Amino acid sequence: MKSKPTCKKTVFKKTVCKQVVRKRCDGKRFKGRKSAFIAVSGTDQTLNMGQFMQVQFQVEEVDLNNEYNPATSTFRPKQAGLYSLVASVSFSVVTMSEVDMRLEIRVNGVARIFDSEHFFPRDNIIDAAGIVKLEARDTVQVFARAAGENGTINGSLGTRFEGFKI
């Protein structure tokens, strides 16, 4: 007896992928992209005694949401919320004078996070860190002042500005 040829029927199913929806702990949907940036100084900067100077962070290492502008050293968040911000400045003085340093992270021109320290001569690092509530499109910049002597802000990894949305 002859066997019947078997026919295989191929069936294609349409696969539908659902978008992953993240939810906050209160059950509402999470909106927006993550926000984080890291920038460092690429060149030495002169720090004039007694004057606040905006610190320049020209080298952008990370910018997840295109919110940091290295040309103006300004962070402008696209989303309102709580942000953790950190700034540090590596600096040096030429003479053996003691120096009082102040470092400020300013939001819309107002110092919101700051640190003041008294340093003995030569190379030092000052930093300021904190959590602040920011609105969308706020301007966030870093300023430094030396009292006692002119100095140089070192263009190095010790001079950095970074932040992320909590």
C-alpha positions in Angstrom: 0.0 0.0 0.0 1.2 3.4 -0.9 1.4 6.0 1.8 -0.2 9.4 1.3 2.2 12.3 1.0 1.9 14.5 4.2 1.4 18.1 3.7 2.7 20.5 6.3 0.9 23.8 6.6 3.0 26.7 7.9 1.1 29.3 10.0 2.5 32.7 10.7 1.2 34.6 13.7 1.5 38.3 14.1 3.4 39.1 17.2 2.4 42.3 18.9 4.9 43.8 21.4 3.5 46.0 24.1 5.4 49.1 25.2 6.9 48.7 28.7 5.1 51.1 31.0 7.0 52.1 34.1 4.9 53.2 37.0 5.7 55.3 40.0 5.0 54.0 43.5 1.7 56.1 43.6 0.4 54.1 40.5 0.8 57.0 38.0 2.7 56.5 34.8 6.3 57.7 34.7 6.7 60.5 32.1 9.9 61.6 30.4 13.4 60.4 29.9 16.1 60.0 32.5 18.2 63.1 33.1 21.9 63.1 34.0 25.0 64.9 33.0 28.7 65.0 33.8 31.1 67.8 32.6 34.7 68.6 33.5 37.0 71.5 32.9 39.3 71.2 29.9 41.5 74.3 30.5 43.0 76.3 33.4 41.0 79.4 34.4 42.1 82.5 36.3 40.4 83.1 39.6 40.6 86.8 40.5 40.7 87.6 44.2 37.4 88.7 45.7 35.4 88.3 42.5 32.9 85.5 41.8 33.7 83.9 38.5 31.6 81.4 36.6 33.5 78.1 36.4 33.8 76.7 32.9 33.1 73.0 32.3 33.8 72.6 28.6 34.2 68.9 28.3 30.8 67.1 28.3 31.3 63.4 29.3 27.6 62.4 29.7 24.4 64.2 28.8 21.4 61.7 28.7 18.7 64.2 27.8 20.6 67.0 25.9 20.2 69.4 28.8 23.8 70.5 29.4 25.4 73.2 27.2 29.3 73.1 27.4 29.6 76.4 25.6 27.9 78.2 28.5 28.6 75.6 31.2 24.8 75.7 32.0 22.5 72.9 32.9 18.8 73.5 31.9 16.5 70.6 32.9 13.7 69.7 30.6 11.6 68.2 33.5 10.7 69.6 36.9 11.6 67.5 39.9 14.3 66.8 42.5 17.9 66.8 41.3 21.1 65.8 43.0 23.9 68.2 42.0 27.6 68.1 42.7 30.4 70.6 41.8 34.0 70.5 42.6 36.9 72.9 41.8 40.6 72.0 42.0 42.6 75.1 42.4 46.1 76.3 43.2 47.8 79.5 44.4 51.3 80.7 43.7 52.4 82.2 47.0 52.2 80.9 50.5 49.1 83.0 51.4 46.1 81.4 53.0 42.9 81.5 50.9 39.2 81.5 51.7 37.3 79.8 48.9 33.5 79.8 48.3 31.9 77.5 45.7 28.2 78.1 44.7 25.8 76.1 42.6 23.3 78.8 41.5 19.8 78.2 40.2 18.5 81.2 38.2 21.3 83.3 39.7 20.6 82.4 43.3 23.0 80.3 45.4 21.1 77.2 46.3 24.0 74.9 47.2 27.3 76.2 48.5 30.5 75.6 50.6 33.0 77.9 52.1 36.4 76.7 53.3 39.7 78.1 54.5 42.8 76.6 52.8 46.5 76.7 53.4 48.7 77.3 50.4 49.2 75.2 47.3 46.8 72.8 45.6 43.4 72.2 47.0 39.9 71.0 46.1 36.6 72.4 47.3 33.2 70.8 46.5 29.5 71.4 47.1 26.7 68.9 46.8 23.0 68.8 47.5 19.5 68.0 46.4 17.3 70.8 45.0 13.9 71.1 43.4 14.2 72.4 39.9 11.6 73.6 37.4 11.8 72.9 33.7 14.2 75.3 32.0 15.8 76.6 35.2 19.4 77.7 34.6 22.0 76.0 36.8 25.6 77.2 36.9 28.7 77.0 39.2 30.6 80.1 40.5 33.7 80.3 42.6 35.5 83.1 44.6 38.9 83.3 46.3 39.6 85.7 49.0 43.2 86.4 50.0 45.0 85.8 46.7 44.5 85.3 43.0 44.5 81.6 41.9 44.1 79.2 39.1 41.3 76.8 38.6 42.9 73.6 37.3 41.5 72.2 34.1 41.4 68.6 35.3 39.0 65.8 36.5 39.0 67.5 39.9 37.1 70.4 38.4 33.7 68.9 37.6 30.0 69.5 37.5 27.4 66.7 37.5 23.8 65.9 38.4 20.9 63.6 37.9 17.1 63.6 38.4 16.1 61.6 41.4 
